[in-house]
């Protein structure tokens, strides 16, 4: 009986690796002859297959080792030949290494050959060190993260917001030389909390503990995209750590590594430490070079800015040592900026604020929250085009417009007094209110975004004021229709008041808001949010973390300032305004990223993962689609037009199924798309019926169906007139409205009291 034998793959005598059932192949007889007989040339060809071309190969000449070896032996002998060959190889290797080191040590020459973005730096190293010391001493750096080496600190700075280390850092973790990259903790101990609902009260999550703090170092460990962390996993850690998985906790076992919320442990005898930031032992150079700014690149054509003049640092006070629940040095103010007629976008932002934050409206009207610092919401209104100057009666006109606008008027109700406040934005007044800008801003371009300047002639500013006074009342259904010339003029880029479509984007207002957020936080303190933001949970723990922050620009290591925390009159704020002034008042987030990087100040403005405020962004840009978060958005428009394949989720899961764990959601513009197309009016119940009927009439004016007319005239509605599948935007709007109507509690189980 015949049998077959398996011949493993081996290297044949012809030099080709062959399998048991194949024969050696050559592209030509000449190739086979050269391979078998060897070559007398100094080079030998190597043939590489071409993808998609089976009959041809790429011929690459390669040094012929056989000829080189024969030459060395014939010239120097059998013993000296190989040795000389080895010496030659070492010389070639040394030459390559020396060339590489030369390039590495001449960084400036290398940058000239491959120029990057020009430097924006206008501060000496001593000033940057002073800024760092002031922020740390004021408790604005409660982080264990390293300080930049380029800062050149040679003595550790005492950090009152960081607990003292339990053991000395091993020497192998310390940087070489005398440069210090860690602050020295001298603050109170931290107790990490196990936050969860206790039976039988598991229907709703518990409110955060007053004075609790989010350890954002821990958050970064679980959420940082640079560490390949998934948004889905980050949100689970955020949910579990805050007790938002109430009644649905599926994890068992110890979850100490997921605890990111802590409180500071102090006794009655605790005294805030006094830190001297003017200690000259902290004033250092990065090297023994005679130039103290060695390694820093100054902005071309600009002079170094004058020495930073800072007041004494703030005394860091743990929450339990405050005489009142609210810290006057760190006011809890949410800021939002709005231009043009009031619409459903700021309406929903305010409703989500009331639905999630600890405002006290669930208590009787005259009863105060005990031991709780209530946040406030300041909505800044720019009444006309961004380039216009408000008229003398602007404040009176603003409130008249708000009262007549059904989307805005509900928030003027006395129940929301002290919780929501409308503020008039005046660009001149605000810029003059910033000490670092007031004497010089008039010589700069106000509308500069990423280096792109939009010029606004003075004649256009005055005409914009006239147009705003004539047609800017913002009342739904009550504005007279503009003539053809007026419509064309109002659509001009200089006269737009709000973005009415993707083709008529109000670019000037966007640029103005880029600057306004820094001004508001620096002047008044607090957190700024873009108007296309929806609150998803209480921000108590973020208020407790006293540092400044923004969040990451999706996959890029840049800032997005759609959420911005900046402390009142801080050293960091002074740096930003002086730097922006020397860079023509450019506050675009990408430019701010350069300001911070060039000055080695990035850790002072923490770049939080976008999972906390913008959880759909990575999915929208084609990242992490193998394990997306819930809901799965491939486009920001999915909020308003949920794809049919996932359209059952909004009604089935509701608010609790919408990026649970995130602090907020940023839907990136879409100002022109209604949240609830079928019921595009405020639906807040009998208390606000008058405004609702005005909005219904406005909606009916653009709808020719009979059912819409019946709904307006008689109040009768049929559920058949509603959409069968409700989009996520609609579900969120109707959830918040049902809370105001008193039909359900807020997300923490609290019922509104009128």
Secondary structure, 3 states (H helix, E strand, C coil): CCCCCCCCCEECCCCCEECCCCCCCCCCHHHHHHHHHCCCCCEEEEEEEECCEEEEEEEEEEECHHHHHHHHHHHHHHHHHHHHHHHHHHHHHHHHHHHHHHHHHCHHHHHHHCCCCCCCECCCHHHHHHHHHHHHHCCCCCCCCCCCHHHCCCCCCEEEEEECCCCCCCHHHCCCCCCCCCCEEEECEEEECCCCCCCCCCCCCCCCCCCCEECHHHHHHHHCHHHCCCHHHHHHHHHHHHCCCCCCCCCCCCCHHHCCEEEEECCCCCCCCCCCCCCHHHCCCCCCCCCCCCCCCECCCCCCCCCCCCCCCCCCCCHHHCCCCCCHHHCCEEEEEEECCCCHHHHHHHHHHHHHCCCCCCCCCCCCCCCCCCCEEEEEEECCCCCCCCCCCHHHHHHHHHHHCHHHHHHHCHHHCCCEEEEECCHHHHHHCCCCCCCCHHHCCCCEECCEECCCCHHHHHHHHHHHHHHCCCCCCCCCCCCHHHHHHHCCCCCCCCCCCCCCCCHHHHHHHHHHHHHHHHHHCCEEECCCEEECCCCHHHHHCCCEEEEEECCEEEEEEEEEECCCCCHHHHHHHHHHHHCCCCCCHHHHHHHHHHCCCHHHEEEECHHHCCCCHHHHCCCCHHHCCCCCCCCHHHHCCCCHHHCCHHHHHHHHHCCCCCCEEECCCCCCCCCCHHHCCCCCCHHHHHHHHHHHHHHHHCCCCHHHHHHHHHCCCCHHHCCCCCCHHHHHHHHHHHHHCCCCCCCCCCCCCC
